[in-house]
Amino acid sequence: MAGSEPAIAPGMADEPDSLVLHMLRRIDANVAELRDDVRELKVQMTHVEEGLAGVNRRIDRVELRLDRIERRLELTDAPR
């Protein structure tokens, strides 16, 4: 049997394909999980941005009120 190719047991030729398929399925599951995580992070980020916008509006109103108080008390040199 010198020079002949080794005998392959039935089903062994399918193993590399099965292994690749198994790895691809694991990668696909991981990508799906990452996609869900990114979607959730986007929603959370939107809530943070909306909250920050609200804080900025409040700061703007306080600044206007403070300017008005300073003008009434004549604490400023020149009007803004």
C-alpha positions as CSV (number, residue, x, y, z in Angstrom):
1,M,0.0,0.0,0.0
2,A,2.9,2.3,-0.4
3,G,2.1,5.5,-2.2
4,S,-1.7,5.1,-1.7
5,E,-3.7,7.8,0.1
6,P,-4.8,7.1,3.7
7,A,-8.3,5.8,4.0
8,I,-10.8,8.3,5.3
9,A,-13.4,7.0,7.7
10,P,-17.0,7.7,6.6
11,G,-18.2,11.1,7.9
12,M,-14.7,12.4,8.5
13,A,-14.7,14.5,5.3
14,D,-17.8,16.3,6.7
15,E,-16.1,17.3,10.0
16,P,-14.1,20.3,8.7
17,D,-17.3,21.7,7.1
18,S,-19.2,21.1,10.3
19,L,-16.5,22.8,12.4
20,V,-16.5,25.8,10.1
21,L,-20.3,25.9,10.2
22,H,-20.3,25.7,14.0
23,M,-17.8,28.6,14.2
24,L,-19.8,30.7,11.8
25,R,-23.0,30.1,13.8
26,R,-21.1,31.2,17.0
27,I,-19.9,34.3,15.2
28,D,-23.4,35.0,14.0
29,A,-24.8,34.7,17.5
30,N,-22.1,37.0,18.9
31,V,-22.8,39.6,16.1
32,A,-26.6,39.4,16.9
33,E,-25.8,40.0,20.6
34,L,-23.6,42.9,19.8
35,R,-26.3,44.4,17.5
36,D,-28.8,44.2,20.4
37,D,-26.3,45.8,22.8
38,V,-25.6,48.6,20.3
39,R,-29.3,49.2,19.9
40,E,-29.8,49.4,23.6
41,L,-26.9,51.8,24.0
42,K,-28.4,54.0,21.3
43,V,-31.6,54.2,23.2
44,Q,-29.8,55.0,26.5
45,M,-27.7,57.6,24.7
46,T,-30.8,59.3,23.4
47,H,-32.2,59.5,26.9
48,V,-28.9,61.0,28.2
49,E,-29.0,63.6,25.3
50,E,-32.6,64.5,26.1
51,G,-31.8,64.9,29.8
52,L,-28.7,67.1,29.0
53,A,-30.8,69.3,26.7
54,G,-33.2,69.8,29.6
55,V,-30.4,70.7,31.9
56,N,-29.0,73.2,29.3
57,R,-32.4,74.8,29.0
58,R,-32.6,75.3,32.8
59,I,-29.1,76.7,32.9
60,D,-30.1,79.2,30.1
61,R,-33.1,80.3,32.1
62,V,-31.1,80.8,35.3
63,E,-28.5,82.8,33.4
64,L,-31.3,85.1,32.0
65,R,-32.7,85.5,35.5
66,L,-29.2,86.3,36.9
67,D,-28.6,88.9,34.2
68,R,-31.9,90.6,35.0
69,I,-31.0,90.6,38.8
70,E,-27.6,92.1,38.1
71,R,-29.1,94.8,36.0
72,R,-31.7,95.7,38.6
73,L,-29.0,95.8,41.3
74,E,-26.8,97.7,38.9
75,L,-24.0,95.2,39.4
76,T,-23.0,95.2,35.7
77,D,-20.9,97.7,33.9
78,A,-22.6,97.4,30.5
79,P,-25.8,95.7,29.3
80,R,-25.3,92.5,27.5
